[in-house]
Amino acid sequence: MNFDEVDASVRQALDEQKLYYKCRAQDYDINLATIVDSSFDPDIPGGLYSGDRGSQPKGTGLTSQTSQEIDALANQLAMEIDQVLTVFDQVQLGEHVLELASGTGNWTQRIVKRVDRVTAIESSVEMVAVAIAKLGEESNKVRFVIKDIFDSEMDATYDSVVFGFWISHVPRNRMAHFCSMVSKWLKPGGQLFFIDDKAPMEVASMVQDESSQIDRYELRDTAQGGNYRIIKNYYTSNVLEKLFSDQGMAISVSSTNKFFQYATGFKPNP
């Protein structure tokens, strides 16, 4: 596919998306706890959920919540984070992991403690700078590749591929290509893990339209001001499983009760 011929509105959204995350590098790790309740434990992996929601998480109605409802939401979030991390910690990552859209290194921090090497692709120099500072000495185990994922022509293969809160930002007409890239980078027998936001109730009907090729957009703001239009697509588990299966991978997609959709899988040996 010649992506230079992608619809102009999609291309513009992709450019705005890059700029949005570039601008958000310094405040990306503001935890949901600091937004909904300052007494909520801020050490629950910062950015794991809240970083991808912007300065005011969408679909949560936080501004109208009572303190009791906020406490319940915080407890639910903590429980679901633990649920996902328990699954992730059981994934056999191997020795060398490829992390896509590594951002400020929240997932990198967890990965690097379990493996010998990490190659991390991230388009924002600003995000990488935050990640390096956060990782400290462990950044020596990470090779950052500062590129657009779709422009990353790498011949290497990896024991596992991990990405968090990225797949929903891929244009629908690039999904098959993206999955083929993941398959190319993954060694036979290699493991795959990814996590993203679960579709809010208000977009459930769009998620169920499995034949749609129309991208969904959201407007996001930053602390510096300005609005940015980003792509935010949601998929059913069946669609995601088929997309990866078509490219030679076997995955299983699950969801937590409220916040997350996540997948584990592998590339079968020939």
N, C-alpha and C positions, 0 to 999 in steps of 0.2 A: 504493500500500500504506500502511495506517495502522500506523506503527511503534509507536504507543502500545499496540497490541494484540499486540506480539511476546511470545512465551512469557516468563513471568516469570524463568525461569532464565537465558535469554539476556540479558534486560535487566540482571539482577544481574551477570552476567559482564562485560557491557560497562561497567558502573559500576566494577567491581573493576579492570578493565583500565585505565581512565582513572586510577584512584587509584594503581595500580602504577607507571605511567609518570611520574606526578606525583612519587611518592616516589623514583623512580630517577633523577631529573634530574641530581643531583650526581655519581652514580657510573656513569651510563650509558656513559660513554666509557672505562671500564676495558677495555683491550684484551685480547683472548684471550691475547696474549703474556704479560701480567703474571700470568695464571692458570696457563698451562701451562709457561712457561719464561721467566725474567727476562732471558735472554740473547737472546731472539728480538726482532728489530727492532720497537720499539714505534711506529715512524712509519708502518708500513703502516696505511692509513686507519682511524683509531681508530673503533670502533663499527660499521664497515661490516658486520662479521659478528658480533662478540662482543656488541655492545650489545643485541641482541635475544634473547640466550640466557640472560640472567640471571646470577647470581653463579657458577653452575656449569653450563657448557654441557651440554645434554642430548644423549644419544645418542652421546657421544664416548668415554665410559668413561675420562676423564682420570685419575681417581684410581688406576686400575690399570695405567696405561701406564708402560713403562720409559722412561728418558731417550732412548734411541735411537728408540723409537716416537713420543715427543713431538716430537723433532726432525723426524721424517718428516712428522708431522701439521702442524707449523708450516710446513714447506717446501711441503706440498701446499696449505695455506691461502693462502700468499703467491702461489703460482703461479695459483690459481684467482681470487684477487682481481685479479691483473694481467689475466687472461683477460677478466673481466667489465668492468673499466675500459677495456680496449682497445675493446671493443664500444661501451660508453657514449660514449667520446670521439669515435666516428664518427657518433653520432646528430646530425642537424641540428636543433639546439634552437631556432633562430630568435632573435628579440629579447626575447620576453617568455615566461617559463616559469611554469607553475603547479606547485608542489611540494606534494604531499599528505603529511600526517603527517611534517612536516619535522624533528621531534625536536630534537636538540641541534645540528643544522646540519652534520652530516658530509657529506651530499650537497649541501647548500646551498653549502658552501665550494667545491666543485668546479664546480657550475653557475654561480655568480655570476661566475667568471672568464671565462666564455664568452658571456655575454648582457648585455643592457642592464638588464633588470629581472627580478626574481623576486617572485611572489606566493606566500607559503608559508602553508598552513593547518595549524594545530597547536592541539590542545585544551588543552595544558598551559602555563600561564604560566611555570612553572619551567623547562620545556624551552626555551622561547623565550628566557628570560634567559640561559641558558647559550649558546645559539646566537648571540645578539647579541654577547656578550663574545668569543666565538670568532672571529666574522667581523670584528670591529674596524671600520675605516672602510668596509669593503665592505658592512656592514649597511645603509648608506645606499641601496643598490640593491635592498634587500629590503623588501617590505611584508608584515608578519606579520598574519595574520587568526587571532585566537584564538577558535576555534569547533570544535565537533564537525563532522567532515566531512559527516555526514548532515544537519546543520542549516545547512549553508552554501549558501544560496540566492543564487548570484551569476549575473548576466546576462552578465558579460564572457566573452570567449573568448581562447584563448591559442595561441601558436605550438607549444607542446609541453606535455605533462603528464608529470611524473616522480614516482615514489614508490618508496621502499625499505622492505622489511620491514613492509608494511602489509596487503597483500591477504590474508595468512593470518589476520589478525585480524578480517576481515569475516564476520559470520554468514552461513551459507549462504543463508538466505532473504532476505538483502539484496544478494546478489552481482549479480543482474540489475539492481537499482536503482542500485547503485554504478557498474556499467559504463555505464548510461545517463547518469549524471551526468558521467562522464569524457567521454563522447561529446558531451554538451552543451557542456562547457567547451573542447573541442578544436576549433580552426578546421579547416575543410576543408583537407586537405593537411598538417595538423599532425602532429607526431610524438609517439609514446608510448614510454616506457621504464619498466620496473619490475623489481625484483629482490626475491627472498625466499629463505628457507631451502629447501633441497631436503629432501624428506620423508626422515626417518631410516628405516632398514630395518625397524625394529620397527612402523612404521605403514603399511608399503607396502600391506597388504591393504585398509586403510580408504581409501587413495588410489584404489585400483583400483575401488572401489564407486562408480561415477560417478553413480548414481541416488540416493545417500544424501543426505538433508536433515538428518542428525544432526550437530550441531557437535561438534568435538573440543576438549577443554579440557586445559590444563596448569596446574599449581600453580607459582607463581614466588615467590621470597622476595626481600627487600631487605636492604641492610646495616643498616637500622634495625630489622629484625625484622618478623615478620608474613608470612603467606602470602596470595597473591592468585590467584584463579582467572581465567585469561584464555582467550580463544578462540584456538585454533591449528589452522586447517584447512589441508589440503594438497590439491592438485588435479593431475590429469594435464595434460600439455600440450594434449591434445585438448579437454578440458573448458574450459580457459581460453581457447583459441582460439575455441571456439564461443560462449562467454559474450560475448566482445567482438565477435565477428562479428554476433551477434544484435542488437547495438546500433550497427551500422554502422561498425565498425572492423576493420581487417585486421592481425593480429599473428602473430608467430612466436615460439614459446616454446622455449627451449633450456635445457640443464642443464650444469653442470660435473660433474666426475667424482664429487665427494663433497659439497660444501657448498651450492651455489647453484642456484636456478632463476631465469631472467631472460627478459625479453621485449622485443622491439622491434616497432614497428608504426606505423600511421598511419591517419588518417581520410581516405578517398578524397574527391577533389573530386566534386561532384555532376555 
